[in-house]
Amino acid sequence: VAAATQGGGGGRSGGSEMEMSLREAVEAFAAAHDLQFLPKPGRAVEGLQVYAFGTVSVTVDSGRQVLRAQVGERWAPVGLDQLLEQHKQRLRAKSKTF
């Protein structure tokens, strides 16, 4: 998909931006929503670095182009919008505990 066509078409951000990695896309999405996207030192799942996307733990599998979020005891594939919604749900749940 990334190497579909050269010189034409959708052109999201233009030129060199076309080869943005999945991790970079998640990072940009987080920044656009004023959320932190940071690695959790020493945490890995199936050999993949665990990141904090706001209040949600995620892994980014660039080879398979899959983003997974920790849902209870398991890791489930999610899209960016789902990830943002999970973050918001966790914030709401935390605010109710005080």
N, C-alpha and C positions, 0 to 999 in steps of 0.2 A: 504494500500500500504506500509506504513512504517514497518508493522510487517509481511511482506510477507514471508521471509525466514530467518532463522538464520544460520549463519555459511556457507556462500557461496554466489556466485553470484556477481553482479556488484561491490560491495565494493568501492564506490567513494573515501572516505577518510579513511575508515577503522573503526573498533570498535565502540567507543562511538559516533562517528559523525553521525551514521545512524539515530538517532532520532532528527536531527536538525529541529527546528520549522520553520515555514514559515517566521517569522520575522527574525530569525537568517540567513536564506538563503538569504533574501533580503539584510540584513546587510553585509553579506559576498560578495554578488554580487556587492554592492555599493563600498566596500573597494577594490575589485579587479579592479574596474574602477576609483579609486581615487576620489570617490564621497562621500559626507557626507550623512549619513542616521540618522537623529536626530528627536526626538519627538518635536512637536510644542506645547509648554505648553498652556494649556487651550483650545485647539482645539480638538473637537471630532465630528464625524459624525456617526449617528445611534449607539451611545455608543462606537464607536471604536476610539482609539487614532489616530490623524492625524500626519504623519511624513513628513519631507522634504527629498525627494530623489533627491539630487542636487537641481534643480529648480522646481521640480514637487511635488505637495502635494499628498500623498498616504495614504490609510488605509490598514491595514493587518488584515484580518478576518481568524484567525487560525482555528477556529471551522469549517468554511466552506471551508477552504483552497483557499481563494480568495484574490487577490491583486487588489485594485481599485485605479485609478488615477483620479484626478480632471481634467475634460475636459470641459472648459467653466463653465456652471452652474451645470453640472451633474457629477456623479461619475461613471466611467465605468471600468469594469473588464479589466485588462491588464496582459500581460506576462512580464517577466524581460527584454527581448529584446525590446519590445514595449516601456517600461518605459524608457530605456536608450535612445531610439530614440526620445521620447518626450522631454527628458532633452536636448539633442543635438539641437533639433529644437528650443527650447526656448532660448538656448544660442545664436544661430545664429540670432534669431529675436531681441534679446537684443543688439547684437553687431551692428546691422544695424541702431539702433536708435541713435547712437552717432555720 
